[in-house]
Amino acid sequence: MTRVPLISGNWKMNMNHFEAIQLVQKLGYALAKHDFEKVNVTVHPPFTDIRSVQTVIDADRMKFLLGAQNCHSEISGAFTGEVSPAMLSKMAVSYVIVGHSERRHLFSETNEDVASKAVAVYAQDMTPIVCVGETLEQRENGNAREIVETQVRGSLSGLKKNQLESLVVAYEPVWAIGTGVTASVDDAQGMCSHIRHVVESMQTGAGEAVRIQYGGSVKPSNATELMACDDIDGALVGGAALDSESFARIVMYQES
């Protein structure tokens, strides 16, 4: 089975809507039509920028897919400050990141929370990018695989067979996010392979189909090596996604 690589730019809490427009336009200039023939590319701006970015993508007929960084699990209600998946769907969002380590550790989101969000994203005909990953302490204690497996099983527990096959799982070792430290290629491949086997154990056939990204200080200098791994099907890019030249070079990893 051929899995189309997915390169995702997570802008986090950066870029006002004027800066967001400039960034996506620069990306559009940096990438040619043929760069999208073998790879999918998503951009995930802050909520306040999504409409502006959507307008630019549509007007210029860009090949980027629009993404969001998070959502609530309910369609509507008295949840001050939250954004529902139904709202995102109406703005042509295709992919929603759920369970990012910053959401888990800074905002105390549980596997159950992430599972509810993943179900809600699918209910609005979007695709979740479900994030999992261990802390440095957990890795040093030898618990990394156990921790990640628990996160995978818990976060995907409410999904059906076809959803397990079509979702995206992003492995992001917490100790490598925003630190400039990248997991070794062997470590990244080993954990992504483990995740694939866990998904397969949950549903026969789903392990081969699911796309697994690596996230954690992905840069143009290491993208090609990481993407060459059998079980790494893309990258969830943080800091480098805020620079049009760097992100474009990651998207063009096959040409390096």
Phi and psi in degrees as a GROMACS rama.xvg file:
@    title "Ramachandran Plot"
@    xaxis  label "Phi"
@    yaxis  label "Psi"
@TYPE xy
-91.45  123.229  THR-2
-104.277  120.355  ARG-3
-73.335  123.539  VAL-4
-59.5711  146.628  PRO-5
-124.873  116.656  LEU-6
-105.172  120.447  ILE-7
-120.721  131.565  SER-8
-102.471  111.518  GLY-9
-95.8333  107.315  ASN-10
-80.443  -10.8873  TRP-11
52.579  -145.98  LYS-12
-92.4891  64.4654  MET-13
-137.036  153.384  ASN-14
79.9532  113.493  MET-15
-76.4308  177.599  ASN-16
-70.6095  -25.2764  HIS-17
-68.5442  -44.8749  PHE-18
-65.9265  -34.947  GLU-19
-64.4266  -42.1442  ALA-20
-61.0735  -45.2122  ILE-21
-62.3305  -41.7903  GLN-22
-65.0788  -46.0033  LEU-23
-69.339  -32.2849  VAL-24
-66.5609  -42.0892  GLN-25
-62.6386  -39.4766  LYS-26
-63.1834  -39.7221  LEU-27
-61.9235  -36.9923  GLY-28
-72.7316  -33.176  TYR-29
-76.8305  -22.9051  ALA-30
-113.287  138.152  LEU-31
-97.4263  166.355  ALA-32
-55.555  -39.7594  LYS-33
-69.3217  -18.3966  HIS-34
-67.0546  -18.7914  ASP-35
-99.7148  4.00112  PHE-36
-72.17  -29.4547  GLU-37
-120.895  9.53017  LYS-38
-148.835  144.159  VAL-39
-95.4081  145.031  ASN-40
-130.766  126.984  VAL-41
-119.879  146.429  THR-42
-120.176  136.304  VAL-43
-123.507  82.5052  HIS-44
-78.084  168.274  PRO-45
-61.7697  160.168  PRO-46
-53.47  -40.0153  PHE-47
-67.5927  -14.6443  THR-48
-102.193  -11.7192  ASP-49
-60.0177  -46.3761  ILE-50
-62.7547  -41.5336  ARG-51
-63.3736  -44.3897  SER-52
-66.7265  -40.3866  VAL-53
-58.9996  -42.9594  GLN-54
-62.0564  -41.7552  THR-55
-67.0249  -45.6737  VAL-56
-57.9995  -45.1824  ILE-57
-69.0273  -44.6261  ASP-58
-64.7791  -39.2365  ALA-59
-95.1611  4.26299  ASP-60
52.2636  46.2001  ARG-61
-74.7367  158.557  MET-62
-91.3691  -0.730435  LYS-63
-66.6737  146.85  PHE-64
-100.046  139.189  LEU-65
-86.8962  135.501  LEU-66
-128.988  165.762  GLY-67
-122.289  164.024  ALA-68
-95.9056  -12.3042  GLN-69
-177.173  169.967  ASN-70
-164.474  169.341  CYS-71
-87.1213  163.247  HIS-72
-86.135  -14.7557  SER-73
-97.5636  151.929  GLU-74
-73.5121  -36.2433  ILE-75
-159.908  171.228  SER-76
143.346  -175.464  GLY-77
-85.1726  71.4056  ALA-78
-125.703  77.0173  PHE-79
-53.7435  128.603  THR-80
87.3497  -3.95916  GLY-81
-96.1296  162.46  GLU-82
-125.026  130.366  VAL-83
-88.3192  155.447  SER-84
-62.7389  -29.7844  PRO-85
-65.0168  -37.3788  ALA-86
-63.9092  -41.8836  MET-87
-66.2571  -40.7924  LEU-88
-60.1041  -36.9291  SER-89
-69.3655  -15.8159  LYS-90
-102.15  20.8182  MET-91
65.1248  28.0286  ALA-92
-71.7638  135.028  VAL-93
-104.209  -35.5315  SER-94
-129.17  140.354  TYR-95
-128.36  124.954  VAL-96
-74.7721  129.736  ILE-97
-131.809  142.203  VAL-98
75.5499  22.4834  GLY-99
-55.7359  148.288  HIS-100
-56.9013  -32.6797  SER-101
-68.2579  -31.2904  GLU-102
-72.3504  -39.3677  ARG-103
-67.8907  -44.9824  ARG-104
-90.6636  -34.017  HIS-105
-89.0013  -28.469  LEU-106
-119.684  11.4197  PHE-107
58.6785  33.9427  SER-108
-72.2176  136.4  GLU-109
-98.1832  170.471  THR-110
-59.1684  -35.7814  ASN-111
-65.5091  -39.629  GLU-112
-61.8157  -45.8153  ASP-113
-64.4377  -40.3865  VAL-114
-61.4017  -41.4631  ALA-115
-64.4819  -39.5696  SER-116
-67.748  -40.4754  LYS-117
-60.7637  -43.1273  ALA-118
-62.4833  -42.7669  VAL-119
-65.6299  -37.1805  ALA-120
-63.7511  -46.1088  VAL-121
-63.6851  -34.8411  TYR-122
-63.1302  -21.5261  ALA-123
-104.471  20.3027  GLN-124
62.5649  34.2915  ASP-125
-116.995  171.048  MET-126
-113.978  128.607  THR-127
-81.9541  143.904  PRO-128
-106.097  102.947  ILE-129
-92.4585  119.424  VAL-130
-94.5288  139.067  CYS-131
-139.941  157.316  VAL-132
164.877  153.878  GLY-133
-100.565  158.735  GLU-134
-83.5545  169.67  THR-135
-63.0174  -41.6812  LEU-136
-61.0089  -42.5601  GLU-137
-65.3998  -38.4881  GLN-138
-66.2141  -45.7946  ARG-139
-65.7608  -26.723  GLU-140
-83.166  -0.913785  ASN-141
79.5284  16.9857  GLY-142
-104.412  9.01875  ASN-143
-57.3265  -49.9246  ALA-144
-65.504  -39.7009  ARG-145
-64.0383  -44.0794  GLU-146
-62.3158  -47.406  ILE-147
-65.7338  -40.5294  VAL-148
-62.1407  -42.6029  GLU-149
-60.897  -41.2563  THR-150
-64.7828  -44.0025  GLN-151
-61.6726  -51.2297  VAL-152
-62.7265  -43.616  ARG-153
-69.0725  -40.3387  GLY-154
-76.9883  -21.8841  SER-155
-106.171  7.92295  LEU-156
-62.7989  -25.8726  SER-157
-96.1353  6.50291  GLY-158
-93.3034  149.877  LEU-159
-87.3942  172.497  LYS-160
-56.3263  -50.8331  LYS-161
-65.4686  -27.1871  ASN-162
-75.0519  -39.0298  GLN-163
-62.1404  -30.7074  LEU-164
-77.276  -29.4145  GLU-165
-104.143  -9.21474  SER-166
-74.7551  176.261  LEU-167
-121.471  134.047  VAL-168
-110.642  130.749  VAL-169
-110.481  117.455  ALA-170
-89.1205  115.713  TYR-171
-130.664  96.9153  GLU-172
-58.9371  122.417  PRO-173
-57.6136  -34.0231  VAL-174
-71.604  -8.94698  TRP-175
-107.423  -3.24758  ALA-176
-82.6231  117.806  ILE-177
69.8751  10.4325  GLY-178
-100.138  -14.7987  THR-179
85.9163  -7.68535  GLY-180
-94.3121  129.106  VAL-181
-111.705  140.349  THR-182
-58.0987  146.613  ALA-183
-61.4529  156.812  SER-184
-58.2584  -40.7286  VAL-185
-64.195  -41.3227  ASP-186
-65.6148  -44.2166  ASP-187
-64.0358  -47.3588  ALA-188
-63.5433  -41.634  GLN-189
-61.4205  -43.9993  GLY-190
-72.8976  -37.8639  MET-191
-65.3989  -36.4378  CYS-192
-63.9452  -41.1548  SER-193
-61.9146  -43.7726  HIS-194
-60.2115  -42.0663  ILE-195
-62.4819  -39.7224  ARG-196
-68.4881  -35.4792  HIS-197
-64.9349  -45.6257  VAL-198
-62.4516  -39.7323  VAL-199
-63.0877  -37.655  GLU-200
-68.6589  -22.7438  SER-201
-80.85  -32.1245  MET-202
-157.773  116.938  GLN-203
-57.2699  128.765  THR-204
95.6996  -22.6639  GLY-205
-73.0324  -31.9594  ALA-206
-62.2509  -38.9736  GLY-207
-72.4739  -28.204  GLU-208
-88.0845  -33.8965  ALA-209
-63.7059  139.17  VAL-210
-92.338  134.099  ARG-211
-121.358  119.869  ILE-212
-95.0269  155.896  GLN-213
-106.973  136.693  TYR-214
-134.33  133.271  GLY-215
149.562  87.2435  GLY-216
56.3761  45.7335  SER-217
-75.0502  131.562  VAL-218
-136.14  164.713  LYS-219
-55.497  -31.4688  PRO-220
-73.5881  -19.9745  SER-221
-119.697  -3.50355  ASN-222
-62.0544  -44.7499  ALA-223
-62.5085  -43.8377  THR-224
-65.0011  -42.7763  GLU-225
-65.6583  -43.8008  LEU-226
-71.5446  -13.6276  MET-227
-76.5719  -13.0141  ALA-228
-70.0659  142.991  CYS-229
-59.3219  -34.6558  ASP-230
-108.53  12.0027  ASP-231
-107.099  116.774  ILE-232
-110.851  18.1366  ASP-233
159.48  -172.874  GLY-234
-140.983  139.761  ALA-235
-102.801  107.586  LEU-236
-103.412  130.857  VAL-237
-100.188  -96.3066  GLY-238
-53.9888  -42.7344  GLY-239
-67.437  -17.134  ALA-240
-74.773  -13.9643  ALA-241
-86.5112  -5.26282  LEU-242
-115.601  117.005  ASP-243
-59.4249  -40.5715  SER-244
-66.427  -44.9685  GLU-245
-64.3427  -46.0608  SER-246
-65.2868  -40.2217  PHE-247
-61.1709  -40.2381  ALA-248
-65.8818  -33.3776  ARG-249
-67.4579  -43.6307  ILE-250
-59.2838  -35.497  VAL-251
-91.7189  26.3835  MET-252
-55.8916  -31.0415  TYR-253
-68.6361  -17.0833  GLN-254
-95.6376  -3.23276  GLU-255
